[in-house]
Amino acid sequence: MVRRTQNQRKQAALKVGGVGILAVALLGAGLTLASADDGAGAAQTANCPTVRDKLSGVPAAAVAGVEQELANLDKQIEEANARLAAQAANPQGGANFVQLAILGPLASKRTAALDRIGININRAGGQRPDLASLANCGLNAAGTRSALNGGAGNGDITAGNANNGGNTGNAGAGAAQTANCPTVRDKLSGVPAAAVAGVEQELANLDKQIEEANARLAAQAANPQGGANFIQNAILGPLASKRTAALDRIGININRAGGQRPNLASLATCGLNAAGAPSAVNGNGGNGNTGNNGNNGNAGNGNAGNAGNNGNNGNAGAGVAQRVNCPSVADRLPAVPAQAAAEVQRELANLDNQIADANARLAQLAVRPEGGPNFVQNTVVGPLKDRRVAALNRIATAIGRVDGNRPAELVNLAPCSVS
């Protein structure tokens, strides 16, 4: 065994620390630092399945959206690598820290981006690919580069559709039918200002439900199953139930804000379009004003960012809505027992969703201000704190249930500010 003097150990520690600090800067730019000592002391990197090479026949109308999501996937890997470099330079947390604080959130972000790729392709008339298995990442050996999807020059994702230009109006062999649902936005008028945010959220839910149904119809066209009533029983029937619930919530939002509750029940049932025909959707606020005055537009228009802060979206700038600023949680956790890992990960995702909901509400308020000086505190920040307390208590309970050491101090991370 080689024994080092105290001075040699100090020099080695300084060297590793320097590598870690430099690695953070380089990995943030998408680069990987190779160690001079065959990788000793270098950070591990995310080992994620590539996606570009799994795509083919992407309709031309979907290429821009797909390219954007491929770039998002690469950015997510770079952000994870920066955090892995910081962890190598300054280890924290327990044995499961990397999984809970870095790889778990990375898988959640990748799942969302992969879903958006599928939605882009399906919306343009292509068959929605099954990319779910590409979400989870492992770890490369220290100093190994992460595989990225690269730019458009590294793989042609439009092969097989060059002459069609993504025209969904010309159904080809095997084209899928799509859901034919009544639009809702154009049936609404005089929505009270206090109800606009809730109504917009439910209109977006209705569109998402249609996209999900269309994805199932595309899968059914590619691989038929069930009997003559399969589509009605397994796709259109459940879609009508989901729409009924969303339409009810629209009416409740309007009535609660002092408006007359509209009768929207007849808009729940959907039929089928001819193969290849696009579904009519409700669009965003720019496609129809749900309020009394003004245009609600798209909520926020922020790019997902701030890695390591439980998925806070975007950075507030001039003319952009306020955003909530919440303490991160994943990096404050003690060692999480393996039996509690799944539940803890689920609650971390809930915390992210709560922040996203609050930011969407703030975006609506930026477009259409309402209430007095304490309105944001009373209707956004206060309720967000209550929801975070509940989620943090569930995390603490999950951990304490296994090892008997419940981290009660997690509730101190519940309050958020607005920036």
N, C-alpha and C positions, 0 to 999 in steps of 0.2 A: 504494500500500500504506500502511495506517495504521500508524505506528510508535508503540509505547507506551514511556513512560518506565519505569525500573526500579520506581518506586513504584507506577505503574499496574498493572504486571504482578503485583506482590505482592498488590495489592488484588483483582485478578481471580482469582488463585490462591486467596486466602482465601474469595472468594465461591463458587467451584466446590466447595472443600472443605466449606463450610458447607452448600451444597445437598446434597452427597453424604451428609453425616452426617444431615441432617434427612430425606432421602429414605429412609434405612434405617429410621428410626422409622416414617415414614408408610406405606411399602410393607409393613412387617411387620403393619400394621393393615389391609391391603387397599386402601390409597389410593395414588394416583399424584401426584407433585408436578410441576406444570407450571412451567417456568423462566420468569423474568421477561424473558429475552432470547430469546423464541421458541424455547425448547428448548435453547439453547446450554448445554452443561455438564450438562444433565439426563441421567439414566440411561435407557438403553434398557430395554424391558420385554419379557416373554415374549409371543409371539404364538402362542397355541394354539387349535386348532379347538374350538368349543363342542360340547358333547355332549348337553345336555338337548334341544335342538331336533332331534336325530337319533333320539330315542326316541319310540316310540308303542306303544299297546296293552300297557303294562307291567302284568302281573297285580297285583291289589291286594295279594296276599301278598308281593310283591317290592318294593313302593314304598318302605318304610322303609329297606331295605338299599340300594336304588338312590340314594335321596336322600342317604344317608350318604356314598356314594362320590362323588356329584356335589360334595358339600361338601369331600371330601378332594381332589378335583381342583382346586377353587378354592384350597384351602389350599396345595397344592403350587406353584401359580402365584405366590401371594403370597410364599412362601419363596424361590422363584427370583428374583422381582423384588427382594427384599431383598438377595440376593447380587449381583445386577446393579448395584444402587445402590452397594453397598460396593465393587464392582470399578470403577465409574465414579469414585468418590471416591479410591480407592487402587489403581490398576491393578497387577496382578501376573501372573506366568506369561507364556507366549509367545503366539503368534498364535492358537493353538487352545485357549487356556485356557477361554474362555466355553463352547465346545462341549463340552470334556472335563469340566469341573468343574461346569457349571451345566445346560446344555441336554441333555447326554447322560444324567446322572442323572435329570433331570426326565422324559425320555422313558421311562426304566425304571420310575419310580414311576407314571407315567400308564398304562403298559401293564398293570401289576398292578391298578390301580384299574379300568380298563376290563374286564379279565378278570373281576374280581369283580362288576361290573355284569352281564355276560353270564351268569355263574354264578347270580346271584340270580334273574334272569329265567327262565332255563332250569329252575332248581330249582322254581320256582312254576308250571311248566307252560307258560311262554311260549316263543316261538322265540328262540333266542340270537342277538342281533344281532352283525354283524361290525363291530367298532369299532376294529380294529387300526390302521387308517389315521389315526385321530385322535390317536395317541400323540405324534408328533413335533411339536415347536414351533420356530418361528423367532424373529426379533426384530422388535419394533416400532421405529419411529423414536423417538428420545429424547423423553421427556415424554408419549408416547401411552399411554393406559390399556390394560391387558390386558382382553380380552373374558372374562367369567366366566359360569358357569352360573347363578349367582344362587340365590335361594330357590325354594321350591315354587310361590310365586305367580307366577313368571316363565315358567311353562310347565307344562301338564298332562301328566304322563308316564303317566297311567292311561287316557287316551282310548281308547275301543274296548273296554273291559273292565269298565265300571262295574257291570254287572248280574251278573257272574260271581264277583266277589270272589276271583279267583285260585284257584278250586277246580280242582285238577288231577284230581279223580276223575271229572269229566264230560268225556270226550274229545269235542272238537268236530271239525269238518271240518278235515282237514289236521294234526290233532294227531300228534305224533311218538311212536313206541314208545320205551321206555327199557330200559336194561340191567337184567336180573334176575340179580343175583349173590348167591351165598351170603354171609351175614354171617360175620365172623371173630371179632370181639370176644367174642361169647357162646360161642365154642368154646374160649376160653383160660381157664385157671385156674392159680393158684399160680405166676404169673410172678415170678421172683426180682427183688428190688428193683433190683438193678444192671442189669436188662434192661428196666425199665419205659420209660425214655426212648426207647430204640431201638424198642421194640414200638409205642409210641404214634406215633412218627414214621411207621412203616410202615403202621399203620392209617389214618393221615391220607393217606398216599400211595395206599392202596387206594381211599379215598373220592374223591380227586382223579382217579384213573384212571376211575372211574365217571362223574364229572362230564364229563370230556373225551369219553368215549364217547357220553354222552347229547347233548352238543353236536353231535357228528358225526351222530348219529341224527336230531336235529332238522334239521340242514342237509340230510340225505338226504330227509327228509319234505317239506321245502320245495322241493327241487330234485333229484328222483331221478336217479341215474346208475348206470352199470354194469348187469350182468346179474342173474340170479336169485340168485347167490351173493355179490353185492357186499358186503352187510352182514356176512356171515360172514367173508369173506376180508379185508375192509378195516377192519372195526370190531371184531367179536367175537373174531376170531382174535388180532389184536395185543393186545387187552385181556387175553385169557387168558395170553399170554406175559408181559406186564407184571405180572399178578397172581402168576404162578408165581415171578417173581424177588422180589417183595415178600414173599410167603409164605415163601420160602426164607430171606430175611433175618430174618424174625421168628423162625424156628426157630434160626438161627445165634445171634441175640442171646440167646435163652433158654438154649441149650446152653453158650454161652461163659460165662454167669453161673452155671453149675452146675445148671441145671434140665434136665429131660428134654425132648429136642427133640420137639415134637408133629408128627404127620403131617397136614399141611394141604393136601397136593397136590390132594385132591378138591374143594377150594373154589375152584380157579382158573377153572373154566369157567363162563361166564355164558350165559343165554338172553335172551329178550325179554319184557318186560311188554306188556300191552295198551296201545294208544295212550292217553297221558294219565296212566297210572298212575305214581306216583313210585317211584324206585329205593330199595330198602332200603340204608342205609349204616351204617357202624360208629359214626358220631358221635364225640363227644369223650369224655374220661375220665369225665364225669358220667353217661354212658349205660351204663357197665359197667366194673367194676373189673378192670384187667388185672393188678393186683398182689396181694399177700397181704393187705394191710391198707390202709385209707384210700382216699381218692378222689383221683385224679390231676388231675382237672379240666382246664381249658384252660391251656396253657402261656403264662404271662406276662400275657395280657390287656393288653398295652401298646399305646399308640397310636403309630404311626410318627411320628417327629419328628427333632429335631436336624439340621436341614438343614445340609449342608456337612461332615458328619462321615461321609461314605460310607454314609449310611443307617442309622446306629445307631437302634434302635427304642426309643421310649419314654423316660421319665424315671423313675428309681427313686424310690419314695416309701415311706411307712410301710407295712409289710406286703407290699411288692412284692419280687420276687426281685432278687438282685444282677444287674448287667449289666456287660458288658465295656466298657472305655473304651480305644479304639484311636486312634492318631494318624490324622488324615485324610491322604489320599494325593493326591487330584486336584489340590489346591492347592499341592502340593510338586513337581509335575512341571515339567521344563523344557519348552521348545517341542517339541511332539510332531509329527514329520513326518506329512504327510497319509497316506503309505503305511502308517504304523504305527497310525493313529488307531483303526481298527476293533478291532485286537487289544488295544490299551491299554484301550479302552472295555469290552471283554469281561472283561478281568482286573479292572478296577475293580468291575464287577458281581460277579465272583467274590469279591472282598474283602467286598462287602456281604453276600453269601450266607453267607460264613464267620462274620461277626459275628452274623447272624440265627441260624445253627445253634448257636453258642456260647450266645447268650442263651436259646434254647429249652432247652438242657441245664441252664443255671442255674435256669430256671424250674421244671424238674422237680425239681432238687435242693432248691429252696425248699419244695416240697410234700412231698418224701420225702428227707430228708437221708441221706447215706451216706458211708462212708469216714472217714478221720482228718482232722487239721487241714490236711494238704497235698493233700487229694483234689481240690479245685477247681484248684489249680495244676497238678497232675499229669495230670488227665483233661480239663480244659477249656482253661485258659490256655496251658499248654505246647504241646499239639497245635495250638491256634489259631495260635500264633507260627510253628510249622513250616509250616503251610499258607500263612500270609501271606508267609513268606520265599520260598516257591516262586512265589507269584503276583507278588510284587515283582520277583523275578529275571526272570520272563517279561516283565514290563513293561520292565525295563531292557534285556533282550535285544532286544525288538521295536524299541525306539528306537535302540539301538546298531547294529542290523543295517542301518538305513537311513542314518544320518548318521555312524556310526563313533564317536559320543560316548556311550558307555554310562554312564548315571547309577548307578554302583555304590552310591552312598550311600543309595539307596532302602531297602535292607535294614535300615537303622537305624530304619525306621518299623514294623518287624514286631512288637516286643513290645507287649502290651496289659496293662492292669491291670483290676482288678475294683472297681466302685463300687456 
